[in-house]
Amino acid sequence: MSRFTHASIVPPVIDIPGGLAKAQEKYNGEAGRAFIAGLPELAAGFLDSWELRLDGPAMHGVSALVLPVVSAADGSRAVLKLQLRDEESEGEPVALREWDGDGAVRLLRHDEPTGTMLLERLDPTRMLAHEPDVHESVLVIARLLAHLTSFPAPPGMRRLGDIAQAMLEQTPLALERVPDPDARGLIADCAAAVREVVHEPGDRLLHWDLHDENVLASDRAPWLAIDPKPLAGDPGFELWPALANRFDADDVLWRFDAMTDVLALDRERARAWTLGRLLQNCLWDIEDGRELDEEQLVIARCLRRG
C-alpha cells in the first residue's frame, strides 16, 4: 500500500528523465524499475504533505530526481530530492546535518523511510564544471574538502576501513579476470598500496564524490558541495574525482600535489588511498564485465611514478 493515501492526491505531470530511467535500469535492475514507476506518486505525496508546488523542470543525476519547488507557506525556494535508498544515499542526510550548510547544501527536511529530502536551492547554472580555469576548479574542490573533512564522522557512518578490507579480499579473484598483464600488475600495485594503510583508515567525514559537477554556487557562499555519498575515513580517499575531472595526463601530478598541499596531507599516505580509489573503480568494472577505463589507469601510472 502507498504511504500516501489521501484521496485528494492526484499525481501531477512530472517529467521522468530518460537518462534517470536508464541509469536505474542499469545499476538497480528490478528495484530501479520499481522506483521509476513509483516516482510520480511519490513526488505527488511529498508535494502535498509538505505543501510544495513545482517551480521548474525536473533535474537528475545518476540516481535521483530533483524537483525545483516553492513552499506554499512562505514562498521560499527549495528542491525536492527523491532517490532510491541504498547504502550510499542513506548517509547523505546524516552528513548534511553534520555540516549544517557550512560548505555544503543545507538540509531543510528529511523523510527517513524513503530517503526523500528537501534541500535549499542552489544555482544549477553556476556549476564549478563551467569554470574555465581547471587549476582554479581543483583548488576550489581542495578548499571545500579541507573544510568538510575537518568534521569528525558521526557514529554509524559506513567506514573506509571496512570498504578497503573488502576490496583486498576481492582482489585476487578479480585479477584472474584481467587478461592484460600491465593492467593486472597496476591493480596489484594498488592493492599493495592499500594494504599498507588499511589498518589506519581515518575517522573524518568524507564526501566521497566531490567532482566539479557536484559543486554549485549560491547567494550565501561562492561554492557549496552537493550530493555526498559519505563515509568515515582518511581524506586521501577524496582526491580521485578532481584528478579525473576534465582529464589531462600532463596535469595529474600538479593536481595531486596541489590538493595534498591544501589539505595538508601526508603525500605517500594520500597516494596510497588515491590508488585505493582506482582499485575500487577497477573492481566495479571487473564485476560488471566492463573494460577497464584507460584514463583511470593513466592516472594510477602517474601516481605510481610520481
WOQUIZI-V594034 format. One record per residue. SS is DSSP state (h for helix, s for strand, l for the rest). OMEGA is omega in radians with two decimals (none if undefined). Layout:
# WOQUIZI-V594034
ss: {SS | SS}
omega: {OMEGA | OMEGA}
This chain:
# WOQUIZI-V594034
ss: {l | l | l | l | l | l | l | l | l | l | l | l | l | l | l | l | l | h | h | h | h | h | h | h | h | h | h | h | h | h | h | h | h | h | h | h | h | h | h | h | h | h | h | h | h | h | h | h | h | l | l | s | s | s | l | l | l | l | s | s | l | l | l | s | s | s | s | s | s | s | s | l | l | l | l | l | s | s | s | s | s | s | s | l | l | l | l | l | h | h | h | h | h | h | h | h | h | h | h | l | l | l | l | s | l | l | s | s | s | s | s | l | l | l | l | s | s | s | s | s | l | l | s | s | s | s | s | h | h | h | l | l | l | h | h | h | h | h | h | h | h | h | h | h | h | h | h | h | l | l | l | s | l | l | l | l | l | l | s | h | h | h | h | h | h | h | h | h | h | h | h | h | h | h | h | l | l | l | l | l | h | h | h | h | h | h | h | h | h | h | h | h | h | h | h | h | h | l | l | l | l | l | l | s | s | s | l | l | l | l | l | l | l | l | s | s | s | l | l | l | l | l | l | s | s | l | l | l | l | l | s | s | s | l | h | h | h | h | l | h | h | h | h | h | l | l | l | l | h | h | h | h | h | h | h | h | h | h | h | h | h | h | l | l | l | l | h | h | h | h | h | h | h | h | h | h | h | h | h | h | h | h | h | h | h | h | h | h | l | l | l | l | l | h | h | h | h | h | h | h | h | h | h | h | h | l}
omega: {3.12 | 3.08 | 3.09 | -3.06 | -3.14 | -3.01 | -3.07 | -3.06 | 3.01 | -3.07 | 3.10 | 3.08 | -3.13 | 3.13 | 3.04 | -3.06 | -3.14 | 3.14 | 3.11 | 3.13 | 3.13 | 3.14 | 3.13 | 3.08 | -3.07 | -2.98 | -3.03 | 3.02 | -3.08 | 3.11 | 3.10 | 3.11 | 3.12 | 3.11 | -3.14 | -3.14 | -3.10 | -3.05 | -3.13 | 3.12 | 3.13 | 3.13 | -3.13 | 3.14 | -3.13 | 3.06 | -3.13 | -3.02 | 3.12 | 3.06 | -3.13 | 2.99 | -3.14 | -3.05 | 3.12 | -3.11 | 3.12 | 3.03 | 3.13 | 2.94 | 3.11 | -2.95 | -3.01 | 2.96 | -3.10 | -3.08 | 3.01 | -3.09 | 3.03 | 3.11 | 3.10 | -3.07 | -3.03 | 3.10 | 3.14 | -3.09 | -3.11 | 2.98 | 3.08 | -3.10 | 3.14 | -3.08 | 3.08 | -3.14 | 3.04 | -3.07 | -3.11 | -3.01 | -3.07 | 3.07 | -3.06 | -3.14 | 3.12 | 3.13 | -3.11 | 3.06 | 3.11 | -3.11 | 3.04 | 3.09 | -3.09 | -3.09 | -3.11 | 3.09 | -3.09 | 3.06 | -3.12 | -3.08 | -3.08 | 3.02 | -3.01 | -3.10 | -3.10 | -3.06 | -3.14 | -3.12 | 2.93 | -3.04 | 3.02 | -3.14 | 3.03 | -3.08 | -3.10 | 3.10 | 3.12 | -3.08 | -3.12 | 3.10 | 3.13 | 3.10 | -3.06 | -3.12 | -3.08 | 3.13 | 3.09 | 3.09 | 3.13 | -3.13 | 3.05 | 3.12 | -3.14 | -3.13 | 3.08 | 3.13 | 3.13 | -3.14 | -3.06 | -3.12 | 3.02 | 3.12 | 3.01 | 3.11 | 3.11 | 3.11 | 3.07 | 3.13 | 3.08 | -2.89 | 3.12 | -3.13 | 3.12 | 3.14 | -3.12 | 3.13 | 3.11 | 3.11 | -3.13 | 3.11 | -3.12 | -2.97 | -3.07 | 3.13 | 3.13 | -3.13 | 3.12 | -3.12 | 3.14 | -3.05 | -3.06 | -3.07 | 3.13 | 3.11 | 3.13 | 3.12 | 3.13 | 3.12 | 3.09 | 3.09 | 3.10 | 3.12 | 3.12 | 3.11 | 3.13 | -3.13 | -3.14 | -3.03 | -2.98 | -3.10 | 3.02 | -2.98 | 3.12 | -3.06 | -3.13 | 3.08 | -3.08 | 3.04 | 3.10 | -2.99 | -3.06 | 3.00 | -2.96 | 3.01 | 3.08 | 3.06 | -3.10 | 3.09 | 3.03 | 3.12 | -3.06 | -3.13 | -3.14 | -3.10 | 3.10 | 3.12 | 3.04 | 2.91 | 3.08 | 2.96 | -2.78 | 3.01 | 3.11 | -3.14 | -3.09 | 3.14 | 3.08 | 3.13 | -3.07 | -2.89 | -2.98 | -3.06 | -3.13 | 3.03 | -3.08 | 3.09 | 3.06 | -2.96 | 3.07 | -3.07 | -3.11 | -3.05 | -3.02 | -3.06 | 3.07 | -3.11 | -3.13 | -3.13 | 3.13 | -3.11 | 3.11 | 3.10 | -3.12 | -3.13 | -3.13 | -3.12 | 2.95 | -2.98 | -3.09 | 3.11 | 3.11 | 3.11 | 3.13 | -3.12 | 3.07 | 3.03 | 3.04 | 3.07 | 3.07 | 3.12 | 3.13 | -3.13 | -3.14 | 3.12 | 3.08 | 3.13 | -3.12 | -3.13 | -3.10 | 3.12 | 3.12 | 3.02 | 3.11 | -3.11 | -3.06 | 3.13 | 3.11 | 3.13 | 3.10 | 3.11 | -3.14 | 3.11 | 3.11 | -3.12 | 3.13 | 3.12 | -3.01 | none}
